[in-house]
Every structure is written in C-alpha cells, then in structure tokens.
Amino acid sequence: MNIIDGKALAEKIRADLKKKAEGKNIGLAVVLVGANPASQIYVNNKIAACEQVGIKSFPHYLSNDTSEEQLIALIKKLNTNKNVHGILVQLPLPKHLESVLSHIDPKKDVDGFHAVNAGGLLLGHDVLPACTPAGCIELIKSTGETLVGKHAVVVGRSNIVGKPVALLLLQENCTVTICHSKTRDLPSITRQGDILVAAIGKKHFITADMIKPGAIVVDVGINREDGRLYGDVEPNDIAGHITPVPGGVGPMTITMLLKNTIKAAST
C-alpha cells in the first residue's frame, strides 16, 4: 500500500503557485466572525500560506454579534476593492449570518461555494471549484493512475465535499456512484470502487472489508477524539493508495484556495 503524501504534494504545487504569483500583487481577504479557536487556527494557517506563495492577505476580524447588514456591507466593499481578488468568509458562521455567502462576487468566491460556481461546476464550466474536492482530485492524480473509466464511489453527499467531488470525478470521465445515509447495503457498493472518497465525518466508518483491493482511497474525514485526529477510513493494507489523516487532504485544501485566488486574479 502507498501513502499519498498530501504535505509533499501541497509543497510542490505551492512552489509552482509562487512563480505564478510573482510580481502580480494578488490579494485575498479573509473574514472571521467570532472567536472560535479552531477557526482562528484555520485562518492563521491560510494567512501563512498566502505569505508563503506571495499573496497579500487582508484579514478582517469581526465580533460574534456582528449583524447581517454589517457583514454584507463589508463583503460588498471587498467585492469592489481592486486589490482584493479573492474573498473567503471562514466557516462555520453564526446561524443569523449563513445567508451572506450569496453576496460574494462569484468571480472572487475562492471557496467555490457560491451558487453560480456550484451550478457552473454542474454544467461543466470553468469555475472556481470548492477547495477540498479540487484537492481530492489532485491527490488521486498524483498516484499516476489514469482516472478514465474508473468506478469512483463517493460516500457523503454534502454541498461542500460529496456533491462537488462527484462532479469533478465525472469531468475526469469516471463512472461515479454517490452513497449516503439511506444507501442500502453500503459495503457491497464501496467494494466496487476503484476510487473511494470518504467524506462523512465518522471515525473509521469505512472498514477494511468495505474497500476493493488496490483501490485509491481518499479520506476526507477529520474526527477529533482524545486529542487526536482520526479519518473516516479504518487503517488497512487493502487499499493500493490511501491518504493519511492528518497530512492528506488538509494541506491540499489550503493549497487549492491559493490556486483559486491566483486564478481569480487572472480573470
């Protein structure tokens, strides 16, 4: 079994992105609402990644009681700021603010969550794709195996990972099956996957007997327990290639954010 090293792949891609960003004064605005410790860590990591490749970051820290009107006003201001090429509003947001994402200019929506980008992905247009799904595709391609004609099984149907990664796999000419909580006899389907993407958020939900021997397995899960991180996939020797947790999908998500920002600056 081969471990797909997300950290090494991310560093390789970032070196290329640094060359593309050189001398272009590209800017990313990062908006954080509230004082969620995990979100603060994510934002700091994104700012550090921007600095690594030469993207200027514009952080905006807002209190948890920020009103919808205030956040929308900030987003509209960033939409018209020529120094800002990408806008990222860190999730999760307080419930009363969740609808504000629709106010981000789709051309600056480097998270790929806006309905215009999600819909464009469905239609096969060249859009800013959601970062984690885009990172999954890069990890799969890094194995050197062709994706054409492969049967890809995606476990999870979220708008953030499951659905967009299925669409990206279709664009790579895979045959795609999406599984979810209502799927009958899940193991019989996952065992058919030449490629298996697990994105459900349950520790070791995918057991070794659910994996096709030699499959490419991408474990998107991040489950915290006893101060440690666990994936959705049980450690096994069945897969031909597998991403670790941590060190697999995580580094690639931020790297795809940087890639989207540079792409947004060029349009």
Backbone as a ProteinNet text record, in pm:
[ID]
protein_1_A
[PRIMARY]
MNIIDGKALAEKIRADLKKKAEGKNIGLAVVLVGANPASQIYVNNKIAACEQVGIKSFPHYLSNDTSEEQLIALIKKLNTNKNVHGILVQLPLPKHLESVLSHIDPKKDVDGFHAVNAGGLLLGHDVLPACTPAGCIELIKSTGETLVGKHAVVVGRSNIVGKPVALLLLQENCTVTICHSKTRDLPSITRQGDILVAAIGKKHFITADMIKPGAIVVDVGINREDGRLYGDVEPNDIAGHITPVPGGVGPMTITMLLKNTIKAAST
[TERTIARY]
83.7	0	88	49.4	122.8	46.6	116.9	58.5	69.1	-42.5	-42.7	-9.5	109.1	159.4	104.1	-1.3	-62.7	28.5	110.4	200.8	303.3	361.5	463.6	403.4	284.3	218.6	182.8	133.4	96.9	218.1	332.4	454	498.3	485	522.8	434.8	304.1	210.5	231.2	256.9	276.6	401.3	503.9	624.8	591.7	505.5	462.9	373.4	284.3	195.7	275	382.9	467.1	523.6	563.3	615.4	506	384.4	273.4	229.5	246.3	202.1	306.5	426.5	537.4	509.6	519.3	505.1	364.2	263.8	126.1	38.3	88.8	13.1	-127.7	-133.8	-262.2	-303.6	-433.3	-480.9	-597.4	-596.5	-704.8	-756.4	-886.1	-949.3	-1005.3	-970.7	-1018.6	-1102.5	-1226.6	-1319.2	-1349.4	-1323.5	-1352.2	-1450.8	-1563.4	-1664.4	-1659.8	-1639.5	-1636.4	-1497.1	-1489.6	-1360.4	-1347.4	-1402.1	-1389.2	-1240.9	-1184.8	-1040.9	-997.6	-1077.6	-1042.4	-1042	-1141.4	-1148.9	-1030.1	-988.7	-874	-747.6	-733.3	-617.3	-621.1	-739.6	-753.8	-719	-769.4	-742.3	-593	-529.4	-385.1	-306.5	-348.9	-281.2	-296.7	-414.5	-439.2	-357.9	-347.8	-268.3	-121.5	-73	66.4	91.9	-5.4	7.9	13.3	-67.8	-65.6	73.7	129.5	262.2	366.8	349.8	445.6	455	341.3	342.4	338.5	337.5	342	207.1	102.4	-30.3	-49.3	-93.4	-116.4	-250.1	-253.4	-377.4	-432.3	-565.2	-635.5	-732.4	-687.1	-775.4	-873.6	-996	-1099.1	-1158.2	-1138.8	-1186.6	-1309	-1421.8	-1547.6	-1599.1	-1672.5	-1727.4	-1844.7	-1877.6	-1983.3	-2121	-2134.9	-2264.3	-2274.3	-2184.4	-2191	-2324.8	-2389.2	-2519.8	-2503.7	-2611.5	-2611.6	-2581.8	-2640.2	-2620.7	-2474.6	-2410.1	-2269.6	-2179.3	-2205.4	-2121.9	-2143.2	-2267.2	-2296.7	-2229.6	-2231.6	-2167.8	-2017.6	-1954.8	-1812	-1785.7	-1867.8	-1849.4	-1864.6	-1963.6	-1984.3	-1864.9	-1806.9	-1689	-1570.9	-1555.8	-1447.4	-1470.3	-1597.8	-1630.3	-1577.2	-1577.6	-1537.5	-1392.4	-1324.5	-1184.6	-1093.7	-1027.2	-944.2	-818.4	-783.7	-666.5	-700.4	-830	-877.8	-928.7	-864.4	-902.9	-982.5	-971.8	-1046.6	-1103	-1221.2	-1285.9	-1320.1	-1275	-1304.4	-1368.8	-1489.2	-1555.7	-1544.7	-1469.2	-1441.5	-1568.6	-1587.1	-1699.7	-1654.6	-1745.6	-1889	-1917.8	-2031.3	-2078.9	-2191.9	-2213.9	-2334.8	-2458.2	-2560.2	-2679.9	-2739	-2740.1	-2805.3	-2726.2	-2605.8	-2521.2	-2497.7	-2554.4	-2521.9	-2558.5	-2657.1	-2701.5	-2611.2	-2514.9	-2435.1	-2339.7	-2310.1	-2216.8	-2265.2	-2395.9	-2451.9	-2420.9	-2371.8	-2340.5	-2197.1	-2116.7	-1980	-1984	-1905.3	-1893.1	-1844	-1918.3	-1877.1	-1734.8	-1690.2	-1555.4	-1448.2	-1491	-1397.9	-1424.5	-1517.4	-1558	-1457.7	-1342.4	-1233.9	-1260.7	-1365.3	-1407.3	-1490.4	-1546.4	-1625.9	-1763.4	-1817.2	-1946.5	-2065	-2038.5	-2148.2	-2229.1	-2360.4	-2448.3	-2405.5	-2349.3	-2303.3	-2188.7	-2094.5	-1982.2	-2025.8	-2113.5	-2164.7	-2244	-2327	-2405.2	-2318.6	-2217.1	-2124.9	-2049.6	-2016.9	-1948.9	-2039.1	-2167	-2263.9	-2271.8	-2261.6	-2273.1	-2140.6	-2034.7	-1905.4	-1829.6	-1866.7	-1799	-1667.4	-1581.6	-1454.7	-1478.8	-1500.4	-1534.6	-1429.9	-1450	-1367.5	-1428.2	-1364.5	-1423.5	-1401.2	-1487.2	-1468.9	-1330.4	-1262.6	-1120.3	-1090.7	-1166.3	-1139.7	-1162.3	-1274.3	-1292.1	-1181.5	-1140.7	-1033.5	-903.3	-879.1	-761.4	-766.8	-885.4	-902.7	-862	-902.3	-869.3	-718.5	-653.4	-507.4	-437.5	-488.6	-430.2	-445.1	-562.5	-586.4	-494.4	-482.6	-396.8	-249.7	-210.6	-70	-24.2	-120	-83.3	-27.8	-53.4	-6.3	-99.9	-208.3	-304.5	-405.6	-448.8	-549.1	-684.4	-760.2	-893	-1000.9	-969.1	-1067.8	-1124.8	-1256.9	-1323.6	-1327	-1258.4	-1258.2	-1397	-1434.6	-1557.1	-1521.7	-1571	-1544.8	-1667.9	-1649.6	-1758.5	-1733	-1829.6	-1820.5	-1918.8	-1868.4	-1954.4	-1973.9	-2094.1	-2124.5	-2178.4	-2282.8	-2346.2	-2357.7	-2262.8	-2266.8	-2239.7	-2285.5	-2259.8	-2114.6	-2044.6	-1906.7	-1807.5	-1834.4	-1740.4	-1806.5	-1903.8	-1958.8	-2007.3	-2097.6	-2153.3	-2048.5	-1971.4	-1872.9	-1762.7	-1717.3	-1611.7	-1666.1	-1794.2	-1856.3	-1859.1	-1891	-1894.2	-1755	-1654.8	-1517.6	-1469.2	-1509.5	-1473.7	-1542	-1664.7	-1733.8	-1657.7	-1605.7	-1528.2	-1401.5	-1353.2	-1234.2	-1272.3	-1398.7	-1450.8	-1453.1	-1476.1	-1502.6	-1651.2	-1683.8	-1822.7	-1843.2	-1940.2	-1949.8	-2077.1	-2059.9	-2172.2	-2162.3	-2272	-2275.6	-2357.3	-2297.4	-2365.7	-2392.4	-2491	-2530.1	-2597	-2656.4	-2710.4	-2827.4	-2892.7	-3006.3	-2968.3	-2839.9	-2795.6	-2809.5	-2867	-2882.2	-2756.3	-2717.6	-2600.6	-2479.3	-2441.1	-2329.3	-2199.2	-2162.3	-2035.1	-2027.5	-2138.8	-2135.8	-2107.2	-2141.4	-2116.3	-1974.8	-1931.2	-1795.9	-1689.9	-1718.4	-1621.7	-1606.9	-1695.6	-1685.7	-1596.3	-1558.8	-1488.7	-1340.9	-1302.6	-1159.7	-1102.3	-1189.1	-1157.7	-1265.4	-1224.2	-1320.3	-1289.9	-1388.8	-1375	-1469.9	-1415.3	-1496.3	-1505.7	-1628.3	-1648.4	-1777.3	-1776.4	-1898.9	-1883.5	-1760.5	-1739	-1766.2	-1734.2	-1749.3	-1620.4	-1562.5	-1434	-1438.3	-1347.6	-1326.5	-1455.7	-1545.3	-1672.5	-1649.8	-1552.6	-1518.3	-1415.3	-1458	-1369.1	-1298.4	-1195.7	-1112.4	-1193	-1295.6	-1373	-1467.4	-1470.5	-1554.4	-1475.2	-1346.9	-1257.7	-1218.2	-1222.5	-1178.4	-1025.5	-969.3	-824.1	-758.1	-659.1	-586.5	-649.2	-761.3	-831.9	-751.3	-781.5	-730.4	-830.6	-787.6	-878.4	-840.3	-935.9	-915.5	-1002.5	-938.3	-1006.8	-1018.2	-1138	-1161.2	-1194.5	-1225.8	-1273.5	-1170.9	-1216.6	-1134.9	-1218.1	-1190.1	-1266.8	-1174.6	-1208	-1124.4	-1173.1	-1079	-1112.1	-987.1	-999.4	-886.9	-764.8	-790.9	-680.7	-610.4	-666.9	-606	-703.1	-648.2	-730.4	-742.3	-864.2	-890.2	-967.3	-944.1	-1016.6	-1144.5	-1214.2	-1335.8	-1303.1	-1177.5	-1137.1	-1048.2	-1081.4	-1001.2	-864.2	-755.5	-624.4	-627.1	-568.6	-576.7	-463.4	-446.6	-347.5	-415.2	-543.4	-620.1	-605.5	-609.8	-602.4	-467.2	-468.8	-343.3	-275.5	-356.9	-310.5	-410.7	-361.6	-453.8	-394.9	-482.5	-437.7	-439.7	-339.2	-336.6	-419	-453.3	-517.1	-441.8	-376.7	-365.6	-258.1	-241	-133.7	-175.3	-306.4	-354.5	-429.4	-559.8	-646.1	-626.4	-603.9	-594.3	-499.8	-373.4	-280.2	-322.3	-391	-433.1	-550.2	-634.2	-748.1	-699.7	-603.6	-549.8	-474.4	-404.6	-331	-425.4	-541.1	-639	-702.2	-710.4	-755.7	-659.5	-530.1	-429	-438.8	-457.7	-469.4	-591.1	-703.4	-824.9	-803.9	-731.3	-708.3	-625.5	-523.3	-439.8	-521.5	-606.2	-692.7	-790.6	-847.8	-941.5	-875.2	-748.5	-675.2	-647.1	-650.6	-617.1	-738.8	-859.5	-981.9	-1035.7
-120	0	126.2	224.7	350.1	462.6	537.3	653.3	773.9	840.7	961.8	1079.8	1134	1239	1375	1419.8	1547.5	1666	1655.5	1765.5	1787.7	1678.1	1688.8	1741.3	1691.9	1737.3	1884.9	1926	2066.5	2156.9	2116.4	2197.9	2210.4	2102	2103.2	2200.1	2194.8	2283	2428	2450.1	2587.2	2651.2	2571.5	2624.5	2676.4	2604.4	2647.7	2771.5	2775.1	2890.1	3016.4	2999.7	3114.7	3180.9	3099.2	3152.8	3228	3173	3235.5	3366.6	3376.2	3496.1	3606.9	3573.4	3668.3	3796.4	3909.1	4039.6	4078.9	4007.4	4034	4101.5	4120.8	4189.8	4132.7	4003.2	3934.5	3942	3967.9	3984.5	3894.3	3840.4	3756.7	3816.9	3845.6	3893.9	3775.2	3766.9	3659.2	3721	3675.9	3731.8	3626.5	3658.9	3568.8	3635.7	3569.9	3621.2	3538	3604.8	3533.7	3488.9	3415.1	3374.9	3223.5	3151.6	3005.8	2968	2897.2	2866.3	2790.1	2690.9	2612.6	2701.6	2789	2879.4	2975.6	3021.2	3110.8	3041.8	2913.4	2837	2823.6	2791.2	2777.6	2907.9	3019.2	3149.7	3181.1	3156.3	3181.2	3096.1	2971.1	2882.7	2934.2	2987.7	3040	3166.7	3251.8	3373.8	3338	3239.3	3195.2	3135.7	3060.4	3000.6	3108.6	3213.2	3326.3	3388.6	3409.9	3470.7	3383.1	3251.3	3156.8	3169.5	3194	3198.9	3340.8	3441.2	3578.4	3642	3590.9	3652.2	3740.2	3864.4	3955.8	3921.7	3909.7	3877.8	4001.2	4012.7	4122.3	4062.5	4038.5	3977.5	4077.6	4029.4	4111.1	4028.5	4075.5	4004.1	4075.9	4005.9	4065.5	3995	4066.3	4008.1	3916	3830.1	3731.3	3794.9	3918.6	3986.5	4076.6	4057.8	4133.1	4106.2	4211	4194.5	4151.3	4098.1	4058	4177.4	4290.9	4412.4	4455.8	4444.6	4484.6	4393.1	4263.7	4169.5	4183.4	4201.1	4220.7	4348.5	4453.3	4579.2	4560.1	4480.7	4452.9	4373.5	4272	4189.6	4272.9	4360.8	4446.5	4539.5	4585.7	4671.1	4593.5	4468.6	4384.3	4346.6	4331	4298.4	4404	4529.1	4639.4	4683.1	4620.5	4654.8	4587.4	4666.9	4612.1	4541.9	4565.3	4497.8	4359.6	4330.8	4201.6	4117.3	4005.1	3916.8	3795.7	3764.4	3653.5	3691.3	3638.4	3664.6	3530.9	3513.6	3391.2	3428.9	3382.5	3400.2	3266.4	3265.2	3141	3079.3	2952.4	2877.1	2796.8	2764.7	2795.8	2939.5	2990.4	3122.7	3109.3	3212.6	3212.7	3196.6	3131	3098.8	3219.1	3334.7	3452	3513.6	3457.3	3513	3417.2	3298.4	3195.5	3233.8	3322.2	3357.1	3459	3515	3624.4	3577.2	3447.8	3396.9	3426.3	3435.1	3460.5	3601.5	3687	3825.2	3840.8	3735.3	3740.7	3738.7	3824.3	3822	3682.6	3609.1	3474.1	3467.8	3577.4	3579.8	3589.6	3624.7	3632.7	3523	3434.2	3327.3	3212.4	3232	3134.3	3006.9	3007.7	2884.6	2795.6	2854.3	2778.5	2739.2	2812.5	2775.9	2852.6	2960.9	3040.7	2957.4	2981.7	2904.4	2913.4	3026.5	3041.8	2945.8	2933	2841.1	2695.1	2667.8	2530.9	2488.2	2578.5	2547.6	2535.1	2621.1	2613.2	2482.1	2430.9	2301	2190.5	2197.8	2100	2103.5	2224.2	2240.2	2218	2194	2167.8	2292	2407.1	2532.7	2544.4	2632	2657.4	2757.2	2706.8	2790.2	2774.5	2847.5	2828.4	2712.2	2595.4	2479	2482.4	2414.5	2401	2341.4	2393.5	2363.1	2218.4	2166	2027.7	1927.9	1934.7	1844.3	1857.4	1981.1	2001.8	1938	1950	1886.7	1735.4	1678.2	1532.4	1484.8	1558.8	1520.9	1524.6	1628.5	1638.1	1520.5	1481.8	1368.6	1238.8	1219.6	1098.8	1095.3	1209.6	1216.7	1193	1230	1216.3	1070.5	977.5	835.5	789.6	867.7	831	738.7	698.2	609.8	691.4	637.6	706.4	702.2	809.7	814.6	772	777.1	749.8	608.2	601.2	471.6	407.8	468.3	412.1	428.9	332.1	344.8	413.9	536.6	614	611.8	573.8	572.6	682.4	771.9	881.9	854.1	849.8	827.6	961.7	1018	1150.3	1237.7	1314.9	1396.4	1543.9	1592.6	1732.7	1825.3	1949.7	2050.1	2094.9	2070.5	2116.4	2017.2	1887.2	1786.1	1683.7	1610.4	1496.3	1526.5	1622.3	1653.9	1711.9	1814.5	1869.1	1771.7	1686	1591.4	1488.7	1454.5	1363.1	1426.4	1555.5	1626.1	1637.2	1662.7	1670.9	1535.6	1428.3	1293.4	1262.3	1309.5	1293.6	1365.9	1484.2	1559.2	1484.7	1398.7	1317.1	1185.1	1175.1	1057.2	930.8	947.7	833.3	799.4	676.8	638.4	656.6	740.2	783.5	734.5	680.1	643.7	724.3	790.7	865.1	786.3	760.9	689.6	786	752	838.9	756	823.1	753.7	661.8	681.7	597.9	487.4	479.7	377.7	238.8	147.7	8.8	-71.8	-156.8	-244.2	-166.3	-66.1	21.2	-55.7	-155.5	-224.5	-287.1	-336.3	-400.3	-298.9	-172	-66.8	-12.1	13.8	68.3	-29.1	-159.3	-258.9	-259.2	-188.5	-178.8	-62.1	22.8	145.5	127.5	157.2	167.2	288.5	387.9	507.9	520.4	543.1	558.3	687.4	777.9	904.6	901	908.7	903	1041.4	1094.8	1230.2	1235.4	1167.7	1157.4	1207.3	1216.7	1269.2	1170.2	1043.2	941.6	859.1	856.4	789.5	643.3	608.5	471.2	403.2	482.4	428.1	329.2	360.4	271.3	170.7	46.5	-58.4	-128.4	-204.1	-266.9	-354.6	-423.2	-514	-440.8	-305.7	-226.4	-169.7	-203.7	-146.2	-250.7	-212.3	-300.1	-310.5	-430.8	-444.8	-362.2	-282	-199.8	-65.2	-32.5	92.3	215	326.8	456.2	513	535.3	579.5	719.8	810.6	947.7	966.9	989.7	1003	1150.5	1206.5	1348.3	1373.9	1270.8	1285.8	1344.2	1433.9	1485.3	1472.8	1371.9	1343.7	1354.6	1442.9	1464.4	1379.4	1308.3	1223.4	1203.9	1229.3	1213.8	1294.8	1413.6	1499.3	1456.1	1358.1	1309.6	1324.1	1317.4	1323.5	1184.8	1151.2	1023.4	1049.2	964.8	976.8	896.8	900.8	821.2	676.6	651.5	519.2	450.1	327.5	245.9	216	227	189.7	47.1	28.6	-102.7	-122	-246.5	-279.5	-323.6	-294	-336.6	-239	-111	-7.7	-10.4	28.1	41	173	277.9	411.6	469.4	540	597.5	726.5	823.5	948.1	931.8	984.2	976	1086.8	1069.4	1174.8	1183.2	1297.4	1416.8	1400.3	1503.4	1504.5	1460.9	1445.9	1404.9	1517.8	1519	1617.1	1757.5	1770.7	1901.7	2000.2	1964.7	2058.1	2096.3	2005.7	2032.5	2129.3	2130.2	2223	2367.5	2400.5	2536.8	2567	2468.3	2488.5	2519.7	2454.3	2482.9	2620.8	2666.7	2802.8	2902.7	2879	2965.5	2960.1	2841.1	2823.7	2898.8	2889.8	2960.8	3112.3	3159.7	3303.2	3356	3280.9	3320.3	3313	3212.5	3200.5	3317.3	3354.3	3466	3596.9	3611.2	3734.1	3745.3	3632.2	3632	3648.1	3652	3662.6	3804.5
0	0	0	-78	-88.4	-18.3	65.5	131.9	38.9	15.4	-67.9	22.7	7.2	95.9	53.7	122.4	89.6	117.5	221.2	255.1	143.7	96.2	-8.7	-138.4	-173	-295.2	-283.6	-166.9	-145.4	-162.1	-107.6	-119.1	-263.9	-339.4	-481.4	-559.8	-534.4	-605.5	-562.7	-434.4	-385.5	-446.2	-470.4	-534.2	-673.9	-744.1	-877.4	-868.3	-767.7	-749.8	-715.7	-641.4	-605.3	-729.9	-825.5	-951.9	-1028.1	-1026.8	-1098.4	-1033.9	-901.8	-829.4	-828.8	-866.7	-856.9	-935.8	-866.3	-929.2	-967.7	-919.9	-962.7	-857.4	-735.9	-630.4	-611.9	-589.9	-571.5	-425.3	-401.3	-264.2	-229.1	-107.3	-54.7	74.4	79.4	201.9	278.9	406.3	492.7	604.2	615.2	714.5	820.1	945	1056.6	1150.8	1174.2	1266.9	1394.9	1507.1	1634.1	1672.1	1784.9	1839.7	1852.1	1754.7	1755.1	1743.2	1842.1	1840	1715.3	1673.8	1554.8	1430.9	1419.5	1304.7	1303.3	1421.7	1430.2	1380.2	1412.9	1366.4	1214.8	1160.3	1015.7	944.8	997.2	935.8	940.5	1053.6	1065.8	966.5	948.5	852.6	709.5	678.4	543.9	518.1	620.3	607.1	587.2	662.8	649.8	511.4	459.5	326.9	219.4	235.4	141.7	137.2	255.5	264.7	196.1	209.4	151.4	-0.4	-66.9	-213.5	-269.1	-181.6	-229.1	-253.7	-187.1	-194.8	-72.2	-94.4	17.1	82.1	213.4	283.8	354.4	351	416.6	518	641.8	742.4	802.1	825.3	890	1004.2	1127.2	1245	1300.7	1301.8	1345.9	1470.8	1552.7	1675.3	1643.5	1737.8	1718.4	1704.3	1754	1744.7	1621	1525.7	1400.4	1332	1286.4	1221.7	1076.1	1021.3	881	791.1	823.5	744.1	744.9	860	871.1	788	793.6	719.4	569.7	528.2	386.1	335.3	417.1	378.5	357.2	445.8	430.9	302.9	277.4	158.5	31.1	28.4	-89.2	-110.2	0.7	-8.4	-67	-23.5	-74.3	-220.3	-257.9	-397	-493.8	-450.1	-537.7	-517	-422.9	-394.3	-497.8	-579.8	-688.3	-637.6	-513	-455.5	-400.4	-391.3	-339.8	-455.5	-479.2	-590.4	-543.6	-414.6	-358.3	-222.3	-192.4	-62.9	2	124.2	199	331.7	353.7	482.7	556.6	665.4	736.4	794.7	769.1	824	945.4	1038.7	1035.1	1077.4	1029.4	1066.5	1168	1249.3	1333	1244.8	1296.4	1218.1	1146.1	1212.4	1153.5	1038.4	1010.7	905.6	788.5	794.4	695.7	551.8	534.8	400.5	331.3	404.2	346.9	237	232.2	131.2	-10.3	-27.4	-160	-209.8	-121.1	-160.3	-210.6	-198.8	-250.7	-403.2	-466.8	-612.3	-653.5	-738.6	-778.1	-833.7	-895.8	-952.3	-843.6	-721.3	-608.3	-504.8	-536.3	-444.4	-449.2	-384.2	-393.2	-312.8	-230.3	-161.4	-253.8	-359.8	-455.6	-407	-309.3	-250.2	-308.7	-380.9	-436.2	-535.4	-540.5	-629	-774.8	-814.4	-952.8	-982.4	-889.3	-910	-896	-798	-781	-903.6	-954.7	-1073.8	-1197.4	-1207.2	-1319.8	-1322.5	-1204.4	-1195.6	-1250.5	-1217.3	-1267.7	-1420.1	-1477.3	-1622.1	-1695.1	-1617.5	-1679.3	-1719.2	-1663	-1694.1	-1616.7	-1663.4	-1596.2	-1483.7	-1363.1	-1248.3	-1138.5	-1029.2	-910.6	-832	-830.6	-763.8	-613.3	-540.1	-395.7	-368.5	-267.3	-247.7	-208.3	-113.5	-70.5	-183.7	-257.4	-371.3	-476.9	-505.5	-603.1	-553.7	-422.6	-364.9	-374.1	-357.1	-369.8	-508.9	-611	-748	-769.9	-717.9	-731.6	-661.9	-546.1	-473.2	-551.6	-611.4	-690.7	-812.6	-879.8	-999	-965.8	-843	-804.1	-796.9	-793.5	-790.8	-925	-1030.6	-1163.5	-1238.5	-1172	-1237.4	-1317.3	-1430.6	-1510.5	-1440.9	-1454	-1393.9	-1492.9	-1619.2	-1724.2	-1710.2	-1699.7	-1693	-1556.4	-1458.6	-1324.1	-1260.6	-1175.6	-1097.5	-967	-950.4	-829.1	-739.5	-614.6	-517	-414.2	-400.6	-304.8	-191	-69.5	47.2	116.4	101.7	153.3	41.4	71.6	-32.9	7.4	84.7	127.3	9.5	24.1	-78.7	-79.3	30.9	44.4	-14.9	0.4	-48.9	-141.3	-90.8	-163.4	-303.8	-317.5	-449.1	-544.6	-502.4	-596.2	-635.4	-543.3	-581.4	-680.9	-668.1	-764.5	-903.8	-910.3	-1038.9	-1100	-1017.2	-1067.1	-1117.6	-1051	-1097	-1229.8	-1247.1	-1375.8	-1485.9	-1454.8	-1553.8	-1594.2	-1505	-1534.8	-1602.4	-1641.7	-1713.1	-1628.8	-1498.2	-1411.3	-1417.7	-1382.1	-1356.4	-1206.5	-1169.4	-1029.5	-961.3	-841.4	-755.2	-626.9	-589.2	-463	-360.5	-246.1	-137.2	-21.7	59.6	170.2	279	376.9	494	460.9	347.3	308.7	210.1	176.4	81.7	141.8	65.8	111.1	78.5	173.2	158.3	109.3	188	153.4	123.4	204.3	177.3	38.1	-11.6	-144	-253.5	-228.2	-327.4	-313.2	-190.2	-172.3	-222.2	-213.6	-260.9	-413	-482.7	-628.5	-672.1	-578.1	-613.1	-642.8	-767.6	-798.8	-726.6	-708.8	-630.9	-523.8	-399.9	-290.8	-216.7	-214.7	-141.7	-23	97.5	219.3	280.6	288	340.5	420.9	535.1	614.7	758.2	808.4	942.8	1054	1031.4	1135.6	1144	1262.2	1282.7	1236.5	1144.3	1096	1050.9	992.9	944.1	829.4	744.1	633.1	683.8	697.5	747.5	631.3	664.9	561.9	467.2	520.7	435.7	341.2	348.4	259.6	141.6	134.4	33	-69.9	-195.7	-303.7	-299.4	-304.4	-303.5	-413.7	-372.9	-469.9	-500.3	-436.5	-464.8	-421.9	-487.1	-443	-342.4	-219.4	-113.1	-66.6	-74.3	-26.2	97.4	210.1	338.2	374	357.7	383.3	530.7	604.7	741.3	836.8	923.8	1033.8	1160.5	1238.9	1359.7	1481.5	1574.3	1691.6	1808.8	1868.8	1983.6	2068.2	2196.3	2288.5	2245.2	2188.8	2147.4	2021	1951.8	1827.9	1711.6	1590	1469.9	1407.6	1367.7	1302.4	1173.1	1074	949.2	949.5	837.1	819	783	746	697.9	800.5	830.7	921.9	859.6	935.6	882	827	709.6	645.5	547.1	502.6	399.9	271.1	258.3	141.9	25.1	57	-47.6	-117.2	-244.9	-318	-287.5	-272.5	-235.5	-136.3	-35.2	63.6	120.3	147.6	210.3	361.6	430.9	577.5	640.3	767.2	846.8	979.2	1006.5	921.1	813.9	732.1	632.4	493.4	472.3	340.8	272.6	291.7	225.4	281.3	411.2	475.7	408	389.2	324.7	182.6	115	-21.9	-28.1	74.4	75.3	72.2	157.8	159.9	30.8	-21.8	-147.1	-262.5	-267.2	-372.5	-353.4	-228.4	-202.4	-265.8	-250.8	-311.8	-463.8	-516.2	-661.7	-715.3	-643.5	-684.3	-681.6	-580.3	-568.5	-684.8	-722.2	-836.8	-966.3	-976.9	-1094.1	-1101.3	-986.3	-982.2	-1023.8	-988.8	-1022.6	-1171.7	-1241	-1383.4	-1473.1	-1413.9	-1494.9	-1494.8
[MASK]
+++++++++++++++++++++++++++++++++++++++++++++++++++++++++++++++++++++++++++++++++++++++++++++++++++++++++++++++++++++++++++++++++++++++++++++++++++++++++++++++++++++++++++++++++++++++++++++++++++++++++++++++++++++++++++++++++++++++++++++++++++++++++++++++++++++++++++

